[in-house]
């Protein structure tokens, strides 16, 4: 059987095992070697930067065309150094662990660059690095406003993005803090017009404008205009150089974009994604020679650092993304080892000569002004010969609405997947809705057993909710569609809304591929079996029965299966025509019961009791039994069959009601749960779930079954131990709905 995870590995990442272990071993060796020499190096680079900036100011006072040109070049190099070797890496914590780090601690460093450090940490550390090149999660793609890769969605303003880049370049130093805050606010979920997004960037931009265009020009005496020109050109070239170098690290050419891997991404897949999504550049010898000549002529400095300090963490960006808190001096040392590891695992080690990236980016930005996806980029005629598809992309893009079928990124999605509704027909006299869902693109090889279910994610009144619905066919008989049946329930927030609103042509979001809890695995469909269903619990049962009918027919025998199906009344019965057809054609024994007596002669009245079970199915104790019904029905069936002698391992169940969570008695222990992203914490006892702890802290976590099956609430655990781990292996990701603390805990929330 082909599982969704297998297909995902084939179509996106190889999932090669051993990669993470080898890279983590390399990291441990490299981190252990970081020491006083690296701290001395960064102090030396800082002093060099101060000398460059001091000489820039002297040149501004000198005036003259040559001095202005040189001052502009020094400003560009100073900004490159401040971003790369210094601030970018220091804020990652490259020196935090070293004694005597002083001002080079990530919480204390005074970064001379037009960014708000807290915005940077949110945008870069929380949003970009963990989610590198994941469409919809890495808002650093295109700096959140440009389209730099064909897998990104197209929106109306992208039609003019070449002109937009030119306009923004003219204001690069002042625009930079707004770029970053716009990305950070998307990570945090703030509105653009908010104090979070605008207040601090406006202060930073104002301070920079005052220095460039007021303070320094008027201090230069009669050279005000040349100083204004130098400061303007230096700022533009400096910040645009940084923006360009950062842009080429993850956009265009051979670099890959990815769909959201969800909570099941392995460490091997994480590292592989970083390698496939990242590029190193090879500096230009001629450009470096020109810069080195200017520095040698203008900035006297003993023991001048290597010119690569102007690219620190950028020309070794693959290494930086694998090990973000290694200083660039160490990244340069281990680069040959990283290249060798990539080769051993058949992975690309992306690097491009710097000057070759200029036409590459220009061509990419120009071509992606049109709504071309990965399949059409370079072959636009393929899209232009499909006018309906082109018009649909234009209409949605101009309305700033993402297309649910995600036509731009070619990789199939296996997490939070929009799925088209092929049909939605009322059933059981309007008490339920029979829904056929199209298989998403790339799911041709995904298979599932009878009894499997899908998890549907839906936002209701601003809250993300997840519900499970059983598939009524296994993949063998499901052809090109997945079919579920959604029954109305009292006070149901998701099921009732779907019944009221879902129509053919709509889309629903599946959390992932069909899944089976394992309880309903049917090893021998031709063996004697008993099936007990209540209400909508027939949905996984009918899938089992269809498989039994198919495989017994193929074997040339009559089915030896009995169904007891309980409903409130005769209007509540689901799939009655299909059930009766299965009984006629395959030999399945069918008993339909209603709580309310029915005038129909082909229905019985009554609820499940031990007496009814023994009377209707005398050999019940010898049958493999499958039950899906309200908990009281399942418990009655289990107790009765156990009394008749059925072994516990032959009783398989799925229930709509989550089992009672076993909470330990309060022994007085108290634990602190820290939430890393929000910086909040709460104290709990050992009987409080981590989901409940998050609720107390005001943190919303998507939930569904609340019994650990649907995985909607899976969260990365950064530290600590839960009751599930005990003396066993540590779990990096936990279902917070069923996890309780056995120590202090830190969660990535």
Phi, psi and omega per residue, in radians:
X1 nan 2.403 3.098
X2 -1.608 2.074 3.132
X3 -1.595 2.802 3.136
X4 -1.026 -0.687 -3.133
X5 -1.120 -0.584 3.094
X6 -1.156 -0.774 3.135
X7 -1.107 -0.714 3.139
X8 -1.055 -0.730 3.130
X9 -1.112 -0.663 -3.113
X10 -1.218 -0.611 -2.971
X11 -1.737 -0.289 -3.095
X12 -2.194 -1.046 -3.089
X13 -2.249 2.594 -3.128
X14 -1.292 -0.421 -3.118
X15 1.168 0.483 -3.092
X16 -0.980 2.210 3.141
X17 -1.464 2.560 3.137
X18 1.761 -0.365 -3.116
X19 -1.068 -0.865 -3.096
X20 -1.068 -0.761 -3.120
X21 -1.065 -0.732 -3.112
X22 -1.218 -0.710 3.122
X23 -1.193 -0.675 3.129
X24 -1.167 -0.591 3.068
X25 -1.154 -0.714 3.086
X26 -1.087 -0.757 3.130
X27 -1.048 -0.785 -3.118
X28 -1.055 -0.735 3.126
X29 -1.140 -0.761 -3.103
X30 -1.179 -0.751 -3.123
X31 -1.087 -0.653 -3.132
X32 -1.166 -0.414 -3.123
X33 -1.512 -0.227 3.121
X34 -1.235 2.219 -3.074
X35 -2.749 -2.632 -3.040
X36 -1.061 -0.569 3.117
X37 -1.087 -0.671 3.131
X38 -1.211 -0.650 3.102
X39 -1.176 -0.704 3.083
X40 -1.105 -0.678 3.121
X41 -1.057 -0.795 -3.061
X42 -1.244 -0.525 3.034
X43 -1.166 -0.693 3.134
X44 -1.143 -0.718 3.103
X45 -1.105 -0.699 3.112
X46 -1.057 -0.788 3.128
X47 -1.085 -0.662 3.102
X48 -1.125 -0.741 3.101
X49 -1.078 -0.703 3.115
X50 -1.123 -0.654 3.111
X51 -1.165 -0.693 3.104
X52 -1.093 -0.792 -3.102
X53 -1.196 -0.647 3.110
X54 -1.115 -0.745 3.117
X55 -1.158 -0.606 3.076
X56 -1.009 -0.778 -3.118
X57 -1.174 -0.632 3.081
X58 -1.086 -0.739 3.139
X59 -1.121 -0.616 3.096
X60 -1.091 -0.660 3.129
X61 -1.257 -0.496 3.122
X62 -1.222 -0.656 -3.087
X63 1.233 -2.977 -3.127
X64 1.541 2.596 -3.067
X65 -1.022 -0.772 -3.108
X66 -1.147 -0.741 3.139
X67 -1.101 -0.673 3.138
X68 -1.151 -0.725 3.113
X69 -1.105 -0.760 -3.135
X70 -1.161 -0.706 3.114
X71 -1.084 -0.681 3.103
X72 -1.092 -0.780 3.140
X73 -1.123 -0.710 3.137
X74 -1.168 -0.643 3.074
X75 -1.075 -0.750 3.128
X76 -1.052 -0.810 -3.116
X77 -1.179 -0.649 3.114
X78 -1.096 -0.739 3.136
X79 -1.168 -0.710 3.091
X80 -1.039 -0.792 3.138
X81 -1.127 -0.765 -3.134
X82 -1.054 -0.665 -3.135
X83 -1.330 -0.822 -2.895
X84 -1.486 -1.379 -3.041
X85 -1.102 -0.550 -3.047
X86 -1.676 -1.651 -2.894
X87 -0.962 -0.888 -3.077
X88 -0.929 -0.808 -3.086
X89 -1.406 -0.644 3.122
X90 -1.107 -0.727 -3.131
X91 -1.183 -0.359 3.032
X92 -1.300 -0.144 3.124
X93 1.545 0.461 -3.074
X94 -1.052 -0.479 -3.067
X95 -2.075 0.133 -3.055
X96 -1.050 -0.554 -3.035
X97 -1.479 -0.096 -3.066
X98 -1.571 2.370 3.057
X99 -1.157 2.526 3.124
X100 1.273 0.434 -3.105
X101 -1.258 -0.324 3.039
X102 0.918 -2.169 -3.076
X103 -1.293 -0.058 -3.109
X104 -1.657 0.268 2.980
X105 -1.389 2.509 -3.053
X106 -1.074 -0.445 3.138
X107 -1.509 -0.174 -3.055
X108 -2.062 -0.208 -3.007
X109 -1.177 2.329 3.109
X110 -1.673 1.685 -3.003
X111 -1.457 2.064 3.126
X112 -1.509 1.215 -3.137
X113 -2.657 2.587 -3.033
X114 -1.350 1.201 3.070
X115 -2.453 2.635 2.902
X116 -1.536 2.127 -3.010
X117 -1.061 -0.663 3.141
X118 -1.192 -0.682 3.029
X119 -1.059 -0.736 -3.128
X120 -1.067 -0.818 -3.121
X121 -1.066 -0.694 3.129
X122 -1.177 -0.876 -3.107
X123 -1.107 -0.791 -2.943
X124 -1.591 -0.886 -3.057
X125 -1.350 -0.720 -3.089
X126 -1.533 -0.739 -3.032
X127 -1.548 -0.797 -2.958
X128 -1.520 -1.018 -2.995
X129 -1.026 -0.845 -3.141
X130 -1.162 -0.455 -2.990
X131 -2.001 0.497 -3.013
X132 -0.849 2.078 3.053
X133 1.052 0.440 2.987
X134 -1.570 2.004 -3.101
X135 -1.089 2.254 3.139
X136 1.636 -0.276 3.132
X137 -2.101 -0.553 3.083
X138 -1.618 1.640 -3.098
X139 -1.343 -0.033 3.044
X140 -1.319 -0.263 3.081
X141 -1.059 2.143 -3.131
X142 1.126 0.333 -3.045
X143 0.910 0.482 3.098
X144 1.235 -0.047 3.129
X145 -2.213 -0.406 -3.122
X146 -1.739 2.919 3.077
X147 -2.048 1.765 -3.068
X148 -1.855 -0.076 3.111
X149 -2.466 2.513 -3.035
X150 -1.166 -0.322 3.131
X151 -1.384 -0.162 3.081
X152 -1.327 2.611 3.062
X153 -1.130 2.609 3.105
X154 -1.739 2.323 3.053
X155 -2.236 2.910 -2.945
X156 -0.931 -0.752 -3.057
X157 -1.207 -0.270 3.126
X158 -1.145 -0.381 3.108
X159 -1.054 -0.500 3.139
X160 -1.968 0.488 -2.995
X161 -1.244 -0.435 3.094
X162 -1.152 -0.802 3.088
X163 -1.150 -0.609 -3.130
X164 -1.142 -0.692 3.100
X165 -1.073 -0.742 3.136
X166 -1.087 -0.753 -3.139
X167 -1.162 -0.729 -3.132
X168 -1.204 -0.579 3.122
X169 -1.051 -0.622 -3.123
X170 -1.108 -0.373 -3.118
X171 -2.121 0.464 -2.968
X172 -0.927 -0.857 -3.099
X173 -1.081 -0.655 -3.115
X174 -1.383 -0.503 -3.116
X175 -1.404 -0.430 -3.023
X176 -0.930 -0.861 -3.118
X177 -1.135 -0.472 3.098
X178 -1.318 -0.638 3.016
X179 -0.921 -0.920 -3.042
X180 -1.168 -0.718 -3.123
X181 -1.193 -0.554 3.100
X182 -1.144 -0.676 3.092
X183 -1.207 -0.767 -3.120
X184 -1.085 -0.676 -3.113
X185 -1.213 -0.484 3.043
X186 -1.201 -0.674 3.083
X187 -1.111 -0.733 -3.076
X188 -1.474 -0.306 -3.141
X189 1.501 0.441 3.101
X190 -1.551 2.791 3.022
X191 -1.338 2.734 3.116
X192 -1.161 -0.833 -3.140
X193 -1.468 1.389 -3.141
X194 -2.587 2.780 3.130
X195 -1.111 -0.564 3.119
X196 -1.022 -0.760 -3.033
X197 -1.413 -0.593 -2.911
X198 -1.929 -0.542 -2.969
X199 -1.119 -0.999 -3.084
X200 -1.151 -0.768 3.075
X201 -1.012 -0.658 3.118
X202 -1.123 -0.681 3.107
X203 -1.152 -0.748 -3.135
X204 -1.141 -0.794 3.140
X205 -1.112 -0.701 3.126
X206 -1.126 -0.720 3.115
X207 -1.106 -0.732 -3.138
X208 -1.176 -0.723 3.139
X209 -1.114 -0.683 3.134
X210 -1.122 -0.727 3.131
X211 -1.152 -0.808 -3.047
X212 -1.229 -0.746 -2.905
X213 -1.933 -0.053 3.118
X214 -2.205 -1.126 -2.988
X215 -1.096 -1.011 -3.061
X216 -1.163 -0.736 3.113
X217 -1.053 -0.725 -3.073
X218 -1.362 -0.336 3.037
X219 -1.353 -0.277 -3.087
X220 -1.454 0.050 3.125
X221 1.262 -2.198 -3.066
X222 -1.368 -0.035 -3.096
X223 -1.701 0.609 -3.061
X224 -1.047 -0.867 -3.080
X225 -1.138 -0.798 3.069
X226 -1.038 -0.668 3.121
X227 -1.151 -0.737 3.076
X228 -1.011 -0.774 -3.124
X229 -1.120 -0.784 -3.119
X230 -1.135 -0.748 -3.133
X231 -1.153 -0.684 3.119
X232 -1.149 -0.903 -3.101
X233 -1.145 -0.689 3.112
X234 -1.102 -0.729 3.110
X235 -1.135 -0.774 -3.135
X236 -1.114 -0.858 -3.112
X237 -1.155 -0.662 -3.141
X238 -1.130 -0.910 -3.093
X239 -1.268 -0.607 3.099
X240 -1.220 -0.567 3.060
X241 -1.090 -0.761 3.108
X242 -1.112 -0.851 -3.104
X243 -1.069 -0.674 3.133
X244 -1.167 -0.823 -3.100
X245 -1.110 -0.681 3.103
X246 -1.191 -0.657 -3.112
X247 -1.095 -0.737 -3.063
X248 -1.245 -0.238 -3.091
X249 -1.213 -0.422 -3.028
X250 -2.363 0.102 -3.055
X251 -2.147 2.643 2.932
X252 1.214 2.926 3.070
X253 1.117 -2.338 -3.010
X254 -1.450 -0.086 -3.071
X255 -1.251 2.456 -3.033
X256 -1.730 2.575 2.922
X257 -1.846 2.756 -3.020
X258 -2.343 2.667 2.949
X259 -1.406 2.851 -3.132
X260 -1.103 2.066 -3.136
X261 -1.345 -0.221 -3.124
X262 1.235 -2.874 -3.025
X263 -1.341 -0.106 -3.024
X264 -1.674 0.088 3.120
X265 -1.123 2.222 3.134
X266 -1.446 2.914 3.090
X267 -1.081 -0.681 3.091
X268 -1.055 -0.789 -3.131
X269 -1.167 -0.626 3.104
X270 -1.048 -0.882 -3.120
X271 -1.153 -0.651 3.110
X272 -1.110 -0.711 3.113
X273 -1.075 -0.744 3.130
X274 -1.053 -0.709 -3.118
X275 -1.205 -0.778 -3.105
X276 -1.225 -0.400 -3.025
X277 -1.704 0.011 -2.946
X278 -2.234 2.586 -3.110
X279 -2.253 2.404 2.854
X280 -1.613 2.644 3.020
X281 -1.974 2.649 3.096
X282 -1.737 2.038 -3.091
X283 -1.004 2.698 3.109
X284 -1.497 2.142 -3.129
X285 -1.076 -0.753 -3.110
X286 -1.152 -0.704 3.120
X287 -1.170 -0.748 3.137
X288 -1.128 -0.666 3.119
X289 -1.091 -0.705 3.138
X290 -1.142 -0.742 3.129
X291 -1.172 -0.714 3.138
X292 -1.101 -0.634 3.134
X293 -1.146 -0.739 3.113
X294 -1.099 -0.765 -3.128
X295 -1.117 -0.746 -3.123
X296 -1.119 -0.645 -3.106
X297 -1.380 -0.516 -2.986
X298 -1.866 -0.488 -2.988
X299 -2.143 1.647 3.065
X300 -1.207 2.253 -3.090
X301 -2.771 2.247 -3.140
X302 -1.300 2.427 3.104
X303 0.947 1.016 -3.069
X304 -1.051 2.268 -3.141
X305 -1.146 2.790 3.076
X306 -1.041 2.562 -3.088
X307 -1.094 -0.304 -3.112
X308 -1.177 -0.174 3.087
X309 -1.125 -0.322 3.113
X310 -1.401 -0.126 -3.136
X311 -2.146 0.197 -2.991
X312 -0.884 2.144 -3.128
X313 1.416 -0.100 3.123
X314 -1.810 -0.801 3.064
X315 -1.373 -0.128 2.982
X316 -2.133 0.842 -3.016
X317 -1.280 -0.500 3.045
X318 -1.056 -0.851 3.126
X319 -1.091 -0.683 -3.141
X320 -1.093 -0.700 -3.115
X321 -1.308 -0.451 3.056
X322 -1.328 -0.656 -3.051
X323 -2.361 1.345 -2.970
X324 -1.077 -0.452 -3.079
X325 -1.755 0.251 2.963
X326 -1.472 2.361 3.113
X327 -1.165 2.699 -3.080
X328 -1.061 -0.511 3.089
X329 -1.062 -0.624 3.106
X330 -1.406 -0.587 3.082
X331 -1.003 -0.726 -3.123
X332 -1.143 -0.597 -3.125
X333 -1.223 -0.655 -3.029
X334 -1.627 -0.044 -3.094
X335 -0.948 -0.749 3.115
X336 -1.073 -0.611 3.120
X337 -1.200 -0.684 3.102
X338 -1.114 -0.753 3.105
X339 -1.017 -0.760 -3.122
X340 -1.154 -0.693 3.115
X341 -1.116 -0.782 3.121
X342 -1.016 -0.749 -3.138
X343 -1.116 -0.686 -3.129
X344 -1.105 -0.554 -3.111
X345 -1.722 0.212 3.085
X346 1.186 0.495 -3.115
X347 -1.810 2.613 3.111
X348 -1.262 2.581 2.965
X349 -2.020 1.617 -2.949
X350 -1.308 2.151 3.009
X351 -2.636 2.450 -3.052
X352 -2.386 2.371 3.033
X353 -0.959 2.364 -3.015
X354 -0.948 -0.803 -3.065
X355 -1.193 -0.390 3.082
X356 -1.305 -0.364 -3.136
X357 -1.318 -0.369 -3.106
X358 -1.117 -0.971 3.097
X359 -1.150 -0.520 3.112
X360 -1.074 -0.834 -3.131
X361 -1.185 -0.703 3.126
X362 -1.067 -0.781 3.126
X363 -1.126 -0.705 -3.117
X364 -1.144 -0.849 -3.122
X365 -1.097 -0.649 3.120
X366 -1.199 -0.855 -3.111
X367 -1.116 -0.616 -3.089
X368 -1.457 0.092 2.963
X369 -1.151 -0.450 3.057
X370 -1.599 2.722 -3.081
X371 -1.361 1.008 3.128
X372 -1.645 2.373 3.081
X373 -1.705 -3.033 -3.105
X374 -1.076 -0.563 -3.110
X375 -1.302 -0.433 -3.057
X376 -1.867 -0.289 -3.059
X377 -1.078 2.203 -3.024
X378 1.584 -0.252 3.100
X379 -2.373 1.030 -3.018
X380 -1.053 -0.403 -3.115
X381 -1.052 -0.522 -3.131
X382 -1.060 -0.656 3.120
X383 -1.398 -0.700 -3.066
X384 -1.215 -0.272 3.032
X385 -1.518 0.040 3.080
X386 -2.119 1.319 -3.005
X387 -1.040 -0.611 -3.137
X388 -1.145 -0.749 3.122
X389 -1.135 -0.705 3.131
X390 -1.119 -0.809 -3.140
X391 -1.111 -0.623 3.111
X392 -1.135 -0.734 3.107
X393 -1.120 -0.737 3.131
X394 -1.120 -0.754 -3.102
X395 -1.112 -0.829 -3.141
X396 -1.180 -0.708 -3.120
X397 -1.139 -0.712 3.119
X398 -1.213 -0.436 3.083
X399 -1.556 -0.007 -3.137
X400 0.989 0.811 3.074
X401 -2.120 2.255 3.103
X402 -1.227 2.450 3.085
X403 -1.277 2.224 -3.083
X404 -1.095 -0.499 -3.125
X405 -1.413 -0.022 3.076
X406 0.826 1.155 -3.027
X407 -1.379 -0.161 -3.019
X408 -1.468 -0.818 -3.135
X409 -1.446 2.220 -3.024
X410 -1.407 -0.366 -3.113
X411 -1.234 2.461 3.058
X412 -1.227 2.705 3.131
X413 -1.806 2.482 3.110
X414 -2.247 0.130 3.114
X415 -2.494 2.314 -3.072
X416 0.874 1.087 -2.992
X417 -1.728 2.077 3.025
X418 -1.213 2.210 -3.068
X419 -2.153 2.314 -3.106
X420 -1.301 2.429 3.059
X421 -1.535 2.020 3.130
X422 -1.393 -0.662 3.102
X423 -2.736 2.665 3.100
X424 -2.514 1.813 -3.037
X425 -2.075 2.345 3.096
X426 -1.072 2.559 3.116
X427 -2.413 2.846 3.111
X428 0.907 0.882 3.086
X429 0.997 0.690 3.092
X430 1.459 0.047 -3.139
X431 -1.478 -0.109 -3.120
X432 -2.631 2.941 -3.137
X433 -2.285 2.144 3.076
X434 -1.592 2.113 -2.976
X435 -2.160 2.254 3.030
X436 -1.869 2.230 -3.090
X437 -1.970 2.400 3.097
X438 -1.245 2.525 2.996
X439 -1.197 2.285 3.106
X440 -1.132 2.744 3.082
X441 -1.000 2.312 3.130
X442 1.590 0.002 -3.124
X443 -1.741 0.276 -3.071
X444 -1.016 -0.588 -3.080
X445 -1.712 0.049 3.119
X446 -1.323 2.254 -3.129
X447 -2.164 2.730 3.093
X448 -2.586 2.670 -3.122
X449 -1.462 2.843 2.950
X450 -1.022 2.377 -3.114
X451 1.667 -0.054 3.134
X452 -1.282 2.857 3.137
X453 -2.412 2.865 3.005
X454 -2.051 2.661 3.076
X455 -1.846 2.193 -3.108
X456 -1.834 2.215 3.099
X457 -1.757 2.370 -3.117
X458 -2.576 2.463 3.076
X459 -1.668 2.126 -3.134
X460 -2.185 2.072 3.136
X461 0.915 0.734 3.088
X462 1.413 0.006 -3.113
X463 -1.967 2.316 3.102
X464 -1.423 2.169 -3.132
X465 -2.171 2.595 3.127
X466 -2.234 2.323 3.118
X467 -2.295 2.604 -3.133
X468 -1.788 2.420 3.096
X469 -2.365 2.231 -3.103
X470 -1.265 2.527 3.045
X471 -1.478 2.376 -3.026
X472 -1.610 0.015 3.017
X473 -2.344 2.581 2.895
X474 -1.392 3.005 -3.018
X475 -1.189 -0.402 -3.135
X476 -1.134 -0.670 -3.096
X477 -1.814 0.089 -3.041
X478 -1.536 -0.073 -3.109
X479 0.880 -2.149 -3.051
X480 -1.784 0.258 -3.053
X481 -2.365 2.800 2.995
X482 -2.014 2.325 -3.069
X483 -2.092 2.289 3.077
X484 -2.248 2.858 3.060
X485 -2.256 2.152 -3.042
X486 -1.917 1.977 -3.110
X487 -1.693 2.483 3.053
X488 -1.120 2.475 3.079
X489 -2.302 2.669 -3.128
X490 -1.040 2.184 3.111
X491 1.081 0.361 3.140
X492 -1.206 2.226 -3.085
X493 -1.504 -0.543 -3.115
X494 -1.747 -0.942 -3.055
X495 -1.040 -0.745 -3.124
X496 -1.191 -0.667 3.119
X497 -1.161 -0.702 3.095
X498 -1.097 -0.717 3.089
X499 -1.061 -0.667 -3.077
X500 -1.354 -0.601 -2.892
X501 -2.012 -0.396 -2.988
X502 -1.267 2.315 -3.129
X503 -2.394 2.798 3.047
X504 -1.011 2.400 -3.099
X505 1.682 -0.305 3.061
X506 -1.299 3.076 3.052
X507 -2.245 2.511 2.972
X508 -2.102 2.753 -3.112
X509 -1.799 2.100 3.043
X510 -1.630 2.301 3.113
X511 -1.081 -0.638 3.139
X512 -2.899 -2.942 3.119
X513 -1.233 2.852 3.094
X514 -0.910 2.514 -3.018
X515 -2.387 2.583 3.058
X516 -2.169 2.395 3.122
X517 -1.290 -0.202 -3.100
X518 1.629 -0.373 -3.127
X519 -1.159 -0.520 -3.054
X520 -1.763 0.274 3.107
X521 -1.118 2.238 -3.084
X522 -2.002 1.836 -3.042
X523 -1.361 -0.607 -3.032
X524 -2.310 1.508 -3.094
X525 -1.062 -0.395 -3.114
X526 -1.506 -0.133 3.138
X527 -1.341 2.731 3.109
X528 -1.023 2.343 -3.095
X529 -2.523 2.715 3.093
X530 -2.192 2.349 -3.106
X531 -2.188 2.236 -3.116
X532 -2.137 2.114 -3.092
X533 -2.252 2.569 3.050
X534 -2.294 2.122 3.113
X535 1.039 -2.235 -3.106
X536 -1.256 -0.098 3.041
X537 -1.098 -0.125 3.089
X538 -1.225 -0.338 -3.006
X539 -1.100 -0.825 3.056
X540 -1.279 -0.503 -3.110
X541 -1.167 -0.741 -3.106
X542 -1.152 -0.505 3.060
X543 -1.134 -0.720 3.076
X544 -1.108 -0.748 -3.098
X545 -1.155 -0.677 3.108
X546 -1.112 -0.668 3.096
X547 -1.162 -0.736 3.112
X548 -1.032 -0.812 -3.126
X549 -1.069 -0.739 -3.105
X550 -1.166 -0.824 -3.023
X551 -1.344 -0.544 3.056
X552 -1.228 -0.611 3.080
X553 -1.117 -0.742 3.115
X554 -1.118 -0.549 3.137
X555 -1.468 -0.141 3.126
X556 1.299 0.504 3.123
X557 -2.215 2.848 3.063
X558 -1.455 2.528 -3.135
X559 -1.225 2.416 3.062
X560 -1.970 1.218 -3.111
X561 -2.331 2.492 3.138
X562 -2.165 2.349 3.096
X563 -2.020 2.222 2.946
X564 -1.936 2.021 -3.021
X565 -2.136 2.101 -3.029
X566 -1.956 2.340 3.108
X567 -2.466 2.906 3.122
X568 -1.170 -0.807 -3.098
X569 -2.655 3.116 -3.045
X570 -1.256 -0.281 3.091
X571 -1.406 -0.243 -3.068
X572 -1.579 -0.090 -3.027
X573 -1.302 2.200 3.107
X574 -1.699 2.532 3.035
X575 1.048 0.487 -3.075
X576 -1.049 -0.794 3.125
X577 -1.046 -0.733 -3.139
X578 -1.147 -0.699 -3.138
X579 -1.114 -0.733 -3.137
X580 -1.200 -0.618 3.085
X581 -1.145 -0.717 3.090
X582 -1.065 -0.710 -3.140
X583 -1.115 -0.765 -3.122
X584 -1.148 -0.749 -2.952
X585 -1.506 -0.468 -3.025
X586 -2.019 -0.271 -3.113
X587 1.658 0.084 3.072
X588 -1.098 2.343 3.123
X589 -1.507 2.216 -3.003
X590 -2.064 2.230 3.041
X591 -2.251 2.047 3.123
X592 -1.885 2.256 -3.089
X593 -2.176 2.532 3.034
X594 -2.230 2.560 3.084
X595 -1.146 -0.727 3.135
X596 -1.595 2.217 3.134
X597 -0.960 2.412 -3.128
X598 -1.962 2.540 3.071
X599 -1.226 -0.171 -3.113
X600 -1.320 2.364 -3.092
X601 -1.330 -0.351 -3.087
X602 -1.576 0.176 3.089
X603 -2.117 2.510 3.035
X604 -1.819 2.750 3.061
X605 -1.964 2.632 3.115
X606 2.345 2.816 3.098
X607 -1.887 2.882 -3.102
X608 -1.180 2.218 3.046
X609 -2.403 2.811 3.069
X610 -1.001 -0.650 -3.116
X611 -1.164 -0.783 3.121
X612 -1.069 -0.755 -3.110
X613 -1.076 -0.786 -3.107
X614 -1.216 -0.564 -3.123
X615 -1.299 -0.754 -3.039
X616 -1.422 -0.611 -3.103
X617 -2.218 1.385 -3.059
X618 -1.029 -0.527 -3.115
X619 -1.744 0.487 -3.066
X620 -0.996 -0.605 -3.075
X621 -1.179 -0.234 -3.122
X622 -1.805 0.115 -3.056
X623 -1.902 2.443 2.961
X624 -1.133 2.238 -2.957
X625 -2.062 2.383 3.125
X626 -2.210 2.183 -3.091
X627 -2.253 2.317 3.030
X628 -2.459 1.883 -3.002
X629 -2.914 3.018 2.998
X630 -0.926 2.673 -2.984
X631 -0.987 -0.650 -3.104
X632 -1.128 -0.635 3.122
X633 -1.215 -0.755 3.130
X634 -1.079 -0.767 -3.134
X635 -1.126 -0.705 3.111
X636 -1.085 -0.780 -3.138
X637 -1.116 -0.773 -3.125
X638 -1.081 -0.821 -3.111
X639 -1.097 -0.755 -3.103
X640 -1.156 -0.752 -3.109
X641 -1.244 -0.601 3.057
X642 -1.093 -0.732 3.116
X643 -1.120 -0.526 3.128
X644 -1.426 -0.156 3.072
X645 1.890 0.171 3.118
X646 -1.281 2.180 3.090
X647 -1.074 2.514 -3.067
X648 -1.021 -0.614 -3.081
X649 -1.259 -0.149 3.122
X650 -1.736 0.096 3.095
X651 -1.874 1.996 -3.070
X652 -1.985 2.393 -3.047
X653 -2.499 2.596 2.845
X654 -2.264 2.409 -3.083
X655 -2.287 2.645 3.101
X656 -1.323 -0.361 -3.029
X657 -1.800 2.259 3.124
X658 -1.149 2.380 3.100
X659 -1.126 2.667 3.126
X660 -1.089 2.215 -3.135
X661 -1.254 2.275 3.124
X662 -1.371 1.897 -3.117
X663 -1.806 2.353 3.128
X664 -1.208 2.687 3.072
X665 -1.135 2.565 -3.125
X666 -1.260 1.945 3.129
X667 -1.749 0.223 3.129
X668 1.603 -0.126 -3.132
X669 -1.240 2.482 3.099
X670 -2.288 2.430 -3.083
X671 -2.248 2.589 3.086
X672 -1.734 2.209 3.044
X673 -1.823 2.047 3.135
X674 -1.781 2.437 3.133
X675 -1.945 1.865 -2.911
X676 -1.104 -0.714 -3.037
X677 -1.263 -0.672 -3.083
X678 -1.607 -0.266 -3.140
X679 1.307 0.232 -3.136
X680 -1.735 2.924 3.093
X681 -2.670 2.713 3.071
X682 -2.421 2.725 3.073
X683 -1.829 2.340 -3.107
X684 -2.374 2.901 2.991
X685 -1.652 3.130 -3.071
X686 -1.306 -0.075 3.141
X687 -1.839 0.169 3.138
X688 -1.805 2.264 3.131
X689 -1.279 2.745 3.102
X690 -1.161 -0.478 3.047
X691 -1.147 -0.748 3.097
X692 -1.134 -0.647 3.092
X693 -1.098 -0.732 3.107
X694 -1.082 -0.708 3.108
X695 -1.052 -0.708 3.116
X696 -1.119 -0.537 -3.139
X697 -1.480 0.012 -3.135
X698 1.361 0.390 -3.111
X699 -1.827 2.165 3.128
X700 -1.511 2.269 3.081
X701 -2.117 2.257 3.088
X702 -1.002 2.321 -3.117
X703 -2.293 2.840 3.124
X704 -2.514 -1.715 -3.044
X705 -1.256 -0.432 -3.068
X706 0.963 0.595 3.007
X707 -2.405 0.307 3.006
X708 1.437 0.174 -3.061
X709 -1.697 -0.777 -2.993
X710 -1.339 -0.299 3.086
X711 1.187 0.224 -3.134
X712 -1.120 -0.502 -3.038
X713 -1.765 0.185 -3.104
X714 -1.020 2.289 -3.047
X715 -2.385 2.537 3.091
X716 -1.269 2.224 3.065
X717 -1.705 2.063 -3.082
X718 -1.483 -0.477 -3.104
X719 -2.828 2.718 3.055
X720 1.762 3.126 -3.056
X721 -2.303 2.393 3.052
X722 -1.807 2.992 -3.113
X723 -1.158 -0.370 3.141
X724 -1.282 -0.448 -3.039
X725 -1.432 -0.856 3.115
X726 0.911 -2.190 3.109
X727 -1.604 0.034 -3.113
X728 -1.457 -2.965 -3.116
X729 -1.201 2.595 3.112
X730 -1.198 2.553 3.119
X731 -1.904 2.186 -3.140
X732 -1.343 -0.578 -3.134
X733 -2.168 2.380 -3.037
X734 -2.282 2.624 2.978
X735 -1.463 1.891 -3.008
X736 -1.217 -0.300 -3.127
X737 -1.234 -0.434 -3.106
X738 -2.072 0.060 -3.088
X739 -1.734 2.338 3.081
X740 -2.162 2.656 -3.010
X741 -1.356 2.430 2.932
X742 -2.004 0.022 3.078
X743 -2.799 -3.129 2.970
X744 -1.075 2.520 -3.030
X745 -2.239 2.508 2.956
X746 -2.172 2.218 -3.108
X747 -2.012 2.609 3.114
X748 -1.467 1.152 3.138
X749 -2.322 nan nan
